[in-house]
Amino acid sequence: NLNKLQNFSKGCLPNMQRAAIITATELATYDSAKRFLLVNIKFKDNIITHFLASGISGLIAAITATPIDVIKVKIMKNFYIQGK
């Protein structure tokens, strides 16, 4: 049981770091994307603008998280192979 708890705790920190990076990226890019759509492209402040800004923000967050996911999977695979 202690071994399972230790393995669980090893995975918590990388997941929390990933979530923090994604959240920070989404918060930073949503406002910038919305402002860009409103000022430069002259969109009105309506639901379409919010959806587009959210989509842009999500895309940038996904691009930011991809390298982190690759590293996390390699680390997890390494722990799995060493455990056998």
Solvent accessible surface area in square Angstrom, and as a share of the most:
residue,aa,sasa,rsa
1,N,161,0.82
2,L,123,0.61
3,N,101,0.52
4,K,149,0.63
5,L,112,0.56
6,Q,92,0.41
7,N,81,0.42
8,F,138,0.57
9,S,62,0.40
10,K,105,0.45
11,G,30,0.28
12,C,42,0.25
13,L,101,0.50
14,P,40,0.25
15,N,73,0.37
16,M,123,0.55
17,Q,97,0.43
18,R,72,0.26
19,A,52,0.40
20,A,60,0.46
21,I,69,0.35
22,I,32,0.16
23,T,70,0.40
24,A,60,0.47
25,T,21,0.12
26,E,69,0.31
27,L,126,0.63
28,A,67,0.52
29,T,26,0.15
30,Y,61,0.23
31,D,79,0.41
32,S,59,0.38
33,A,10,0.08
34,K,42,0.18
35,R,146,0.53
36,F,103,0.43
37,L,9,0.05
38,L,52,0.26
39,V,88,0.50
40,N,92,0.47
41,I,84,0.43
42,K,158,0.67
43,F,69,0.29
44,K,159,0.67
45,D,93,0.48
46,N,64,0.33
47,I,114,0.58
48,I,103,0.52
49,T,0,0.00
50,H,63,0.28
51,F,142,0.59
52,L,75,0.37
53,A,0,0.00
54,S,56,0.36
55,G,46,0.44
56,I,63,0.32
57,S,4,0.03
58,G,31,0.30
59,L,113,0.56
60,I,66,0.33
61,A,3,0.02
62,A,57,0.44
63,I,111,0.56
64,T,50,0.29
65,A,3,0.02
66,T,75,0.43
67,P,76,0.48
68,I,41,0.21
69,D,41,0.21
70,V,72,0.41
71,I,104,0.53
72,K,41,0.17
73,V,88,0.51
74,K,132,0.56
75,I,80,0.41
76,M,113,0.50
77,K,125,0.53
78,N,77,0.39
79,F,98,0.41
80,Y,142,0.54
81,I,105,0.53
82,Q,125,0.56
83,G,70,0.67
84,K,181,0.77
